[in-house]
Amino acid sequence: MLGWIKNIGLSWKVQLAPAFLILVLIGLGAHALQTLRSNQAAVDALVSGPVRQSELANDLTTTVWTAHAKLYRLAATAANEKDEKKVAAVANEASAAAGKISDALKAVEGIKDGVGPETFDKLKAAVAGYLKQSKNAIEMADGDAGSALIFIKGAERNFAVIEKLADDLITHSSESKDREIARAGIKLEQQQMTLMAALLAVALAGILVSFLIGRSISRPVVAMSKAMRELASGNFEVQLPGLERRDEVGQMAHAIQEFKVQAIAKAERETAEREEKNRELAAARRTELHNLAESFEIAVGDIVENVGSASAELENSAAVLTNSSAATQELSTVVAAASEETSTNVQSVASATEEMASSVNEIGRQVANSNRIANEAVVQAQKTDARIAELSDAASRIGDVTKLITTIAEQTNLLALNATIEAARAGDAGRGFAVVAQEVKTLATQTAKATSEISTQIAGMQAATQDSVLAIKEISGTIGRVSEIAAAIAAAVEEQGAATQEIARNVQQAAVGSTQVATSIADVNRGAGEIGTASSQVLASAQLLSNENKRLKAEVGKFLATVRSA
């Protein structure tokens, strides 16, 4: 059915789908315009019918209310105002307001939207009665306010009827308006559904038309492209599609057919030329191969000789490396044993140093005790000096002090003896301390001698108080010197202790270093073993390279013989 499409031009095919869509859109636009006019007519009918009737009924109610209010104002003015002009002015206003009721009634009668004539008859009768009663009330208000009120009461009944009928009209108009709006909503919804369905149908039709037209264009183009790829690959047996078409694709097919004929002729010519050229190239290649074989023999011969020499040198170097690694491994074993022995000796020295440090600490404690005792002796000497004025009355107390000094000297002598013993135990490190201890012992002996002399002179103290004062001062100075010497000993012992601790710490670090040396020597030993293994592998590779070099030389000879014979 669509076979005629393939014979029209591509430019016309491309324009078919847009033209179809434009025609359909014009139809949809006309339909939408008609729908819009119909909806506008419905809106106009609604506005001029129920809506207008409701507005006019409201105007009638408002006019009647205004006129009724004017009547009550007229009655109040007539009853309370003596000025006839003012009463007449209010009466004119009431008469004018009543006159507007007839105009409002005529306007309502002009629109009878679904309202029966009996309703308008009742409304006209009520308006006529109201106008009559209000006219009588206006006429009576100038002379008799009471009679005017009676007529106003009569107009009140007609007013109630008018108000009720006007409300009925408003209710009827509102109901009519609601019905028309609901009917218009349903109609609008139906129109929207119809429009959506039409748009969907147009979209589907446009897609279908576009697909058919695109297919009628793409299928022959794809087939033509496939045939052209076959021709490009050298397949001249391919059948070109579209030769029977009368559009641009058919024209392209005829042009490619002409190209195919020319390509076949060209391929035949190129085949003949290629065969001739191949014969010439074969002769030239044989000459070139012969020359290449000569050059290759010269170049490769030198390379083979160089590789042979290099493999021999590599083999010798690998042998030397193997021997060196073995010697290195033996030496590392000896060094490892020596480092282990050194580590053991260093540990022994560290232990001895720690013991010496303990001894020095003990000496320090003893010297500190001696210093404390010397300080106590100084304090006692100072007290003795303070009480020298009482020496003549307390000779016995001087004897006690002399005994105390003797006791201190004995303790100092004992401490010096202990220090000498500890210095002897410390060895060379305690020589200086032994000399100091000997001096302390000597001073203690001198102190004992001085105390003995003091004891022998106690009898003459009372007569020679001043001499005793001088002697005690000398004793105090001697004890001070003893205290200073003890302090010096304590400082020396403290320095000796610090030096001993430093020695112990250095020895401990030496022990750690010797352990690390042993570990490093073990790593060196292991590395020497790995070097020996690697050198053995290099030696084997060098021997293999030498064998392969000989094989390469033989193969090159065979290759050159083959090339020359070609």
C-alpha positions as CSV (number, residue, x, y, z in Angstrom):
1,M,0.0,0.0,0.0
2,L,2.9,2.3,0.8
3,G,5.0,1.2,-2.2
4,W,4.6,4.5,-3.9
5,I,6.6,6.2,-1.1
6,K,9.9,4.6,-2.2
7,N,9.7,6.2,-5.7
8,I,9.4,9.8,-4.5
9,G,12.4,12.0,-3.7
10,L,14.1,12.1,-0.3
11,S,13.3,15.8,0.2
12,W,9.5,15.1,-0.2
13,K,9.8,12.1,2.1
14,V,11.4,14.2,4.8
15,Q,8.5,16.7,4.5
16,L,5.7,14.2,4.7
17,A,5.7,13.8,8.5
18,P,5.8,17.5,9.3
19,A,3.0,18.2,6.7
20,F,0.9,15.5,8.2
21,L,1.4,16.9,11.7
22,I,0.6,20.4,10.5
23,L,-2.7,19.3,8.9
24,V,-3.7,17.4,12.0
25,L,-2.8,20.4,14.3
26,I,-4.9,22.7,12.1
27,G,-7.8,20.3,12.6
28,L,-7.2,20.2,16.3
29,G,-7.0,24.0,16.4
30,A,-10.3,24.4,14.6
31,H,-11.9,21.9,17.0
32,A,-10.5,23.8,20.0
33,L,-11.7,27.1,18.6
34,Q,-15.3,25.7,18.2
35,T,-15.1,24.3,21.7
36,L,-14.0,27.6,23.0
37,R,-16.8,29.4,21.3
38,S,-19.3,26.9,22.7
39,N,-17.9,27.4,26.2
40,Q,-18.1,31.2,25.9
41,A,-21.7,31.0,24.8
42,A,-22.5,28.8,27.9
43,V,-20.7,31.4,30.1
44,D,-22.6,34.2,28.5
45,A,-26.0,32.4,29.0
46,L,-25.1,31.8,32.6
47,V,-24.2,35.4,33.2
48,S,-27.2,36.8,31.4
49,G,-29.6,34.2,32.9
50,P,-29.3,33.0,36.5
51,V,-26.5,35.3,37.5
52,R,-28.2,38.4,36.2
53,Q,-31.6,37.3,37.7
54,S,-29.9,36.9,41.1
55,E,-28.3,40.3,40.8
56,L,-31.7,42.0,39.8
57,A,-33.5,40.2,42.7
58,N,-30.8,41.5,45.1
59,D,-31.3,45.0,43.6
60,L,-35.1,44.7,44.2
61,T,-34.6,43.6,47.8
62,T,-32.2,46.5,48.4
63,T,-34.6,49.0,46.8
64,V,-37.5,47.8,48.9
65,W,-35.4,48.0,52.1
66,T,-34.3,51.5,51.2
67,A,-37.9,52.7,50.6
68,H,-39.1,51.0,53.8
69,A,-36.4,52.7,55.8
70,K,-37.4,56.0,54.3
71,L,-41.0,55.4,55.4
72,Y,-39.9,54.8,59.0
73,R,-37.7,57.9,58.9
74,L,-40.6,59.9,57.6
75,A,-42.8,58.7,60.4
76,A,-40.2,59.6,63.0
77,T,-39.6,63.0,61.4
78,A,-43.3,63.8,61.3
79,A,-43.7,62.9,64.9
80,N,-40.8,64.8,66.2
81,E,-40.2,67.7,63.8
82,K,-42.3,70.9,63.7
83,D,-40.6,72.3,60.6
84,E,-42.9,71.4,57.7
85,K,-40.2,71.9,55.1
86,K,-38.0,69.3,56.6
87,V,-41.0,66.9,56.9
88,A,-41.8,67.6,53.2
89,A,-38.1,67.0,52.2
90,V,-38.1,63.6,53.9
91,A,-41.5,62.8,52.3
92,N,-40.1,63.6,48.9
93,E,-37.1,61.2,49.6
94,A,-39.5,58.5,50.6
95,S,-41.7,59.0,47.5
96,A,-38.6,58.9,45.2
97,A,-37.4,55.7,46.9
98,A,-40.8,54.1,46.5
99,G,-40.8,55.1,42.8
100,K,-37.6,53.1,42.2
101,I,-39.3,49.9,43.3
102,S,-41.4,49.8,40.0
103,D,-38.2,50.1,37.9
104,A,-36.5,47.3,39.8
105,L,-39.6,45.1,39.4
106,K,-39.7,45.7,35.6
107,A,-36.0,44.7,35.4
108,V,-36.7,41.4,37.3
109,E,-39.7,40.7,35.0
110,G,-37.4,41.1,32.0
111,I,-35.5,37.8,32.9
112,K,-37.8,34.9,33.5
113,D,-35.2,32.1,33.8
114,G,-37.2,29.0,34.7
115,V,-39.6,31.0,37.0
116,G,-43.4,30.5,36.6
117,P,-45.7,33.5,35.9
118,E,-47.6,32.9,39.2
119,T,-44.4,34.0,41.1
120,F,-44.2,37.3,39.1
121,D,-48.0,37.8,39.6
122,K,-47.6,37.5,43.4
123,L,-44.6,39.8,43.3
124,K,-46.4,42.4,41.2
125,A,-49.4,42.3,43.6
126,A,-47.2,42.6,46.6
127,V,-45.3,45.5,45.1
128,A,-48.6,47.3,44.1
129,G,-50.0,46.9,47.6
130,Y,-46.8,48.1,49.1
131,L,-46.7,51.2,46.8
132,K,-50.3,52.0,47.7
133,Q,-49.8,51.7,51.5
134,S,-46.5,53.7,51.3
135,K,-48.2,56.4,49.2
136,N,-51.0,56.7,51.8
137,A,-48.4,56.8,54.6
138,I,-46.5,59.6,52.8
139,E,-49.7,61.6,52.3
140,M,-50.8,61.2,55.9
141,A,-47.4,62.0,57.4
142,D,-47.8,65.7,56.8
143,G,-50.9,66.0,59.0
144,D,-51.3,62.9,61.1
145,A,-48.2,60.9,62.1
146,G,-50.3,58.2,63.8
147,S,-52.3,57.5,60.7
148,A,-49.1,57.3,58.7
149,L,-47.8,54.6,61.1
150,I,-51.0,52.6,60.5
151,F,-50.4,52.7,56.7
152,I,-46.7,51.8,57.3
153,K,-47.9,48.7,59.3
154,G,-50.0,47.7,56.3
155,A,-47.0,48.2,54.0
156,E,-45.0,46.1,56.4
157,R,-47.0,43.0,55.4
158,N,-46.5,43.6,51.7
159,F,-42.8,44.2,52.4
160,A,-42.5,40.8,54.0
161,V,-44.1,39.1,51.0
162,I,-41.8,41.0,48.6
163,E,-38.7,40.0,50.6
164,K,-39.8,36.3,50.6
165,L,-40.5,36.3,46.9
166,A,-37.2,38.0,46.1
167,D,-35.3,35.5,48.3
168,D,-37.1,32.7,46.4
169,L,-35.9,34.2,43.1
170,I,-32.3,34.5,44.5
171,T,-32.4,30.9,45.7
172,H,-33.8,29.7,42.4
173,S,-31.2,31.7,40.5
174,S,-28.4,30.3,42.7
175,E,-29.6,26.7,42.1
176,S,-29.8,27.3,38.4
177,K,-26.4,28.8,38.4
178,D,-24.9,25.8,40.3
179,R,-26.6,23.4,37.9
180,E,-25.2,25.3,34.9
181,I,-21.8,25.4,36.4
182,A,-21.8,21.7,37.2
183,R,-23.1,20.9,33.7
184,A,-20.3,23.2,32.2
185,G,-17.7,21.4,34.4
186,I,-18.8,18.0,33.1
187,K,-18.8,19.3,29.5
188,L,-15.3,20.9,30.0
189,E,-13.9,17.6,31.5
190,Q,-15.4,15.7,28.5
191,Q,-13.8,18.3,26.1
192,Q,-10.4,17.9,27.9
193,M,-10.6,14.1,27.6
194,T,-11.5,14.4,24.0
195,L,-8.6,16.8,23.4
196,M,-6.1,14.5,25.2
197,A,-7.3,11.5,23.3
198,A,-6.9,13.5,20.0
199,L,-3.4,14.6,21.0
200,L,-2.4,11.1,21.9
201,A,-3.8,9.8,18.6
202,V,-2.0,12.6,16.7
203,A,1.3,11.8,18.6
204,L,0.9,8.0,17.8
205,A,0.1,8.8,14.2
206,G,3.1,11.1,13.9
207,I,5.4,8.5,15.4
208,L,4.0,5.9,13.0
209,V,4.3,8.1,10.0
210,S,7.9,9.2,11.0
211,F,8.8,5.6,11.6
212,L,7.5,4.4,8.2
213,I,9.2,7.3,6.4
214,G,12.4,6.9,8.3
215,R,12.4,3.2,7.6
216,S,11.8,3.8,3.9
217,I,14.9,6.0,3.9
218,S,17.2,4.1,6.3
219,R,16.7,0.6,5.1
220,P,18.0,1.2,1.5
221,V,20.8,3.4,2.8
222,V,21.9,0.7,5.2
223,A,21.8,-1.9,2.5
224,M,23.7,0.4,0.2
225,S,26.4,1.0,2.9
226,K,26.8,-2.8,3.4
227,A,27.2,-3.3,-0.3
228,M,29.8,-0.5,-0.5
229,R,31.8,-2.0,2.4
230,E,31.8,-5.3,0.5
231,L,33.1,-3.5,-2.6
232,A,35.7,-1.7,-0.5
233,S,36.9,-5.1,0.8
234,G,37.4,-6.4,-2.7
235,N,34.2,-8.5,-3.1
236,F,33.0,-7.6,-6.6
237,E,30.4,-10.3,-6.7
238,V,28.0,-8.4,-4.4
239,Q,24.6,-7.4,-5.8
240,L,23.7,-3.8,-5.4
241,P,20.2,-3.1,-3.9
242,G,17.9,-0.3,-5.1
243,L,18.7,-0.4,-8.9
244,E,14.9,-0.5,-9.6
245,R,14.1,2.6,-7.5
246,R,13.5,6.0,-9.0
247,D,14.6,8.1,-6.1
248,E,18.0,9.4,-4.9
249,V,18.8,5.9,-3.5
250,G,18.3,4.4,-7.0
251,Q,20.5,7.1,-8.5
252,M,23.2,6.2,-5.9
253,A,22.9,2.5,-6.7
254,H,23.4,3.2,-10.5
255,A,26.5,5.4,-9.7
256,I,27.9,2.6,-7.4
257,Q,27.2,0.0,-10.2
258,E,29.3,2.1,-12.6
259,F,32.0,2.4,-9.9
260,K,31.9,-1.4,-9.5
261,V,32.5,-2.0,-13.2
262,Q,35.4,0.4,-13.2
263,A,36.9,-1.1,-10.0
264,I,36.8,-4.6,-11.6
265,A,38.7,-3.4,-14.6
266,K,41.2,-1.6,-12.4
267,A,41.7,-4.7,-10.2
268,E,42.5,-6.8,-13.3
269,R,45.1,-4.3,-14.5
270,E,46.6,-4.1,-11.0
271,T,46.8,-7.9,-10.8
272,A,48.8,-8.1,-14.0
273,E,51.1,-5.3,-12.9
274,R,51.6,-6.8,-9.5
275,E,52.6,-10.2,-10.9
276,E,55.2,-8.5,-13.1
277,K,56.5,-6.5,-10.2
278,N,56.7,-9.6,-8.0
279,R,58.9,-11.3,-10.5
280,E,61.3,-8.3,-10.6
281,L,61.2,-8.1,-6.8
282,A,62.1,-11.8,-6.5
283,A,65.2,-11.4,-8.5
284,A,66.2,-8.3,-6.6
285,R,65.5,-10.1,-3.3
286,R,67.8,-13.0,-4.1
287,T,70.6,-10.6,-4.9
288,E,69.9,-8.6,-1.7
289,L,69.8,-11.8,0.4
290,H,73.2,-12.9,-0.9
291,N,74.7,-9.5,0.0
292,L,72.9,-9.6,3.3
293,A,74.3,-13.0,4.1
294,E,77.8,-11.8,3.5
295,S,77.3,-8.8,5.8
296,F,75.5,-10.9,8.4
297,E,78.4,-13.4,8.4
298,I,80.9,-10.7,9.1
299,A,78.8,-8.9,11.7
300,V,77.5,-12.0,13.5
301,G,81.0,-13.6,13.4
302,D,82.4,-10.7,15.4
303,I,79.5,-10.8,17.8
304,V,79.9,-14.5,18.4
305,E,83.6,-14.2,19.0
306,N,83.0,-11.3,21.5
307,V,80.3,-13.3,23.3
308,G,82.6,-16.3,23.6
309,S,85.4,-14.1,25.1
310,A,82.9,-12.5,27.5
311,S,81.5,-15.8,28.6
312,A,85.0,-17.1,29.3
313,E,85.8,-14.0,31.4
314,L,82.5,-14.3,33.2
315,E,83.2,-18.0,34.0
316,N,86.6,-17.0,35.4
317,S,85.1,-14.1,37.5
318,A,82.4,-16.4,38.8
319,A,85.0,-18.9,39.9
320,V,87.0,-16.2,41.7
321,L,83.7,-14.9,43.3
322,T,82.9,-18.4,44.6
323,N,86.3,-18.7,46.2
324,S,86.1,-15.2,47.8
325,S,82.6,-16.0,49.2
326,A,83.9,-19.2,50.8
327,A,86.9,-17.3,52.4
328,T,84.5,-14.6,53.6
329,Q,82.2,-17.2,55.2
330,E,85.2,-18.8,57.0
331,L,86.4,-15.4,58.3
332,S,82.9,-14.4,59.4
333,T,82.7,-17.6,61.4
334,V,85.9,-16.8,63.2
335,V,84.8,-13.2,63.9
336,A,81.5,-14.5,65.2
337,A,83.2,-16.8,67.7
338,A,85.5,-13.9,68.8
339,S,82.6,-11.5,69.2
340,E,80.7,-14.0,71.4
341,E,83.8,-14.4,73.6
342,T,84.1,-10.6,73.8
343,S,80.4,-10.3,74.8
344,T,80.9,-12.9,77.6
345,N,84.0,-10.9,78.9
346,V,82.1,-7.7,78.8
347,Q,79.2,-9.2,80.7
348,S,81.7,-10.3,83.4
349,V,83.2,-6.8,83.6
350,A,79.7,-5.3,83.9
351,S,78.9,-7.6,86.8
352,A,82.2,-6.7,88.6
353,T,81.5,-3.0,87.9
354,E,78.1,-3.3,89.5
355,E,79.6,-4.9,92.6
356,M,82.2,-2.1,92.8
357,A,79.4,0.5,92.5
358,S,77.7,-1.1,95.5
359,S,80.9,-1.0,97.5
360,V,81.4,2.7,96.6
361,N,77.8,3.4,97.7
362,E,78.5,1.7,101.1
363,I,81.7,3.8,101.5
364,G,79.6,6.9,100.8
365,R,77.2,6.0,103.5
366,Q,80.0,5.4,106.0
367,V,81.6,8.7,105.1
368,A,78.3,10.5,105.5
369,N,78.0,9.0,108.9
370,S,81.5,10.3,109.8
371,N,80.6,13.7,108.5
372,R,77.4,13.6,110.7
373,I,79.5,12.7,113.8
374,A,82.0,15.4,113.0
375,N,79.2,18.0,112.7
376,E,77.9,16.8,116.1
377,A,81.4,17.4,117.5
378,V,81.5,20.9,116.1
379,V,78.1,21.6,117.8
380,Q,79.4,20.3,121.1
381,A,82.6,22.4,120.8
382,Q,80.5,25.5,120.2
383,K,78.5,24.7,123.2
384,T,81.6,24.2,125.2
385,D,83.0,27.5,124.1
386,A,79.8,29.2,125.1
387,R,80.0,27.8,128.6
388,I,83.7,28.3,129.1
389,A,82.9,31.0,131.7
390,E,81.5,28.2,133.9
391,L,84.6,25.9,133.6
392,S,85.9,26.8,137.1
393,D,82.6,25.8,138.6
394,A,82.0,22.6,136.4
395,A,85.3,20.8,136.2
396,S,83.4,17.5,136.4
397,R,81.4,18.5,133.4
398,I,84.6,19.3,131.5
399,G,85.7,15.7,132.2
400,D,82.5,14.4,130.6
401,V,83.1,16.5,127.6
402,T,86.6,15.1,127.4
403,K,85.2,11.6,127.5
404,L,82.8,12.5,124.7
405,I,85.6,13.8,122.6
406,T,87.6,10.6,123.3
407,T,84.6,8.5,122.2
408,I,84.2,10.5,119.0
409,A,87.9,10.1,118.2
410,E,87.6,6.4,118.7
411,Q,84.5,6.2,116.4
412,T,86.3,8.3,113.9
413,N,89.3,6.0,114.1
414,L,87.0,3.0,113.7
415,L,85.3,4.6,110.6
416,A,88.7,5.4,109.1
417,L,89.6,1.7,109.6
418,N,86.4,0.6,107.9
419,A,87.0,3.1,105.0
420,T,90.6,1.6,104.7
421,I,89.1,-1.9,104.5
422,E,86.5,-0.9,101.9
423,A,89.2,1.0,99.8
424,A,91.3,-2.2,99.9
425,R,88.3,-4.2,98.6
426,A,87.8,-1.6,95.8
427,G,91.3,-2.2,94.5
428,D,92.9,0.4,92.2
429,A,89.7,2.5,92.2
430,G,89.9,2.9,96.0
431,R,93.5,3.9,96.4
432,G,92.8,7.6,96.7
433,F,90.1,6.8,99.2
434,A,92.6,4.7,101.3
435,V,94.9,7.7,101.5
436,V,92.1,10.0,102.7
437,A,91.0,7.3,105.2
438,Q,94.6,7.2,106.5
439,E,94.6,10.9,107.0
440,V,91.3,10.6,108.8
441,K,92.8,8.0,111.1
442,T,95.8,10.2,111.7
443,L,93.6,13.1,112.6
444,A,91.6,10.8,114.9
445,T,94.8,9.8,116.7
446,Q,95.8,13.4,117.1
447,T,92.4,14.2,118.5
448,A,92.9,11.4,121.0
449,K,96.2,12.8,122.0
450,A,94.8,16.3,122.4
451,T,92.0,14.9,124.5
452,S,94.6,13.1,126.8
453,E,96.5,16.3,127.2
454,I,93.3,18.1,128.1
455,S,92.6,15.4,130.7
456,T,96.0,15.9,132.3
457,Q,95.4,19.6,132.5
458,I,92.0,19.5,134.1
459,A,93.4,20.2,137.6
460,G,94.8,23.5,136.5
461,M,91.8,24.6,134.5
462,Q,90.3,26.6,137.3
463,A,93.5,28.7,137.5
464,A,94.0,28.9,133.8
465,T,90.6,29.5,132.4
466,Q,91.9,31.6,129.6
467,D,94.3,29.0,128.6
468,S,91.5,26.5,128.5
469,V,89.5,28.8,126.3
470,L,92.3,28.9,123.8
471,A,92.8,25.2,124.0
472,I,89.1,24.5,123.5
473,K,89.1,26.9,120.5
474,E,92.0,24.9,119.1
475,I,89.9,21.7,119.6
476,S,86.9,23.3,117.9
477,G,89.1,24.3,114.9
478,T,90.6,20.8,114.8
479,I,87.1,19.3,114.8
480,G,86.0,21.7,112.1
481,R,88.9,20.6,110.0
482,V,88.0,17.0,110.6
483,S,84.4,17.9,109.5
484,E,85.8,19.6,106.3
485,I,88.0,16.5,105.6
486,A,85.0,14.2,106.1
487,A,83.0,16.4,103.8
488,A,85.8,16.3,101.2
489,I,85.9,12.5,101.6
490,A,82.1,12.4,101.1
491,A,82.4,14.5,98.0
492,A,85.2,12.3,96.7
493,V,83.2,9.2,97.4
494,E,80.2,10.7,95.6
495,E,82.3,11.5,92.6
496,Q,83.8,8.0,92.7
497,G,80.3,6.6,92.9
498,A,79.2,8.6,89.9
499,A,82.3,7.6,88.0
500,T,81.7,4.0,88.9
501,Q,78.0,4.2,87.7
502,E,79.2,5.8,84.5
503,I,81.7,2.9,84.1
504,A,78.9,0.4,84.7
505,R,76.7,2.1,82.1
506,N,79.4,2.2,79.5
507,V,80.3,-1.4,80.2
508,Q,76.6,-2.3,79.7
509,Q,76.5,-0.4,76.5
510,A,79.6,-2.2,75.4
511,A,77.9,-5.5,76.2
512,V,74.9,-4.5,74.0
513,G,77.3,-3.4,71.2
514,S,79.1,-6.7,71.3
515,T,75.8,-8.5,71.1
516,Q,74.8,-6.4,68.0
517,V,78.3,-7.1,66.5
518,A,77.7,-10.9,66.9
519,T,74.3,-10.5,65.2
520,S,75.8,-8.4,62.4
521,I,78.5,-11.0,61.9
522,A,75.8,-13.7,61.7
523,D,74.1,-11.6,58.9
524,V,77.5,-11.3,57.2
525,N,78.0,-15.0,57.4
526,R,74.5,-15.6,55.9
527,G,75.1,-13.0,53.2
528,A,78.5,-14.7,52.3
529,G,76.6,-18.0,51.9
530,E,74.1,-16.4,49.6
531,I,76.9,-14.8,47.6
532,G,78.5,-18.2,47.3
533,T,75.2,-19.7,46.0
534,A,74.7,-16.8,43.5
535,S,78.3,-17.1,42.3
536,S,77.8,-20.8,41.7
537,Q,74.7,-20.0,39.7
538,V,76.6,-17.3,37.7
539,L,79.3,-19.9,37.0
540,A,76.8,-22.4,35.7
541,S,75.2,-19.6,33.6
542,A,78.6,-18.6,32.2
543,Q,79.2,-22.3,31.2
544,L,75.8,-22.5,29.6
545,L,76.4,-19.2,27.7
546,S,79.7,-20.6,26.4
547,N,77.9,-23.8,25.2
548,E,75.1,-21.7,23.6
549,N,77.7,-19.5,21.9
550,K,79.2,-22.6,20.2
551,R,75.7,-23.7,19.2
552,L,74.9,-20.2,17.9
553,K,78.0,-20.3,15.7
554,A,77.0,-23.6,14.2
555,E,73.4,-22.4,13.6
556,V,74.7,-19.2,11.9
557,G,76.8,-21.3,9.6
558,K,73.8,-23.4,8.6
559,F,71.6,-20.2,8.1
560,L,74.2,-18.6,5.8
561,A,74.5,-21.8,3.8
562,T,70.7,-21.9,3.4
563,V,70.6,-18.2,2.4
564,R,73.3,-18.6,-0.2
565,S,71.6,-21.6,-1.6
566,A,68.3,-19.8,-2.0
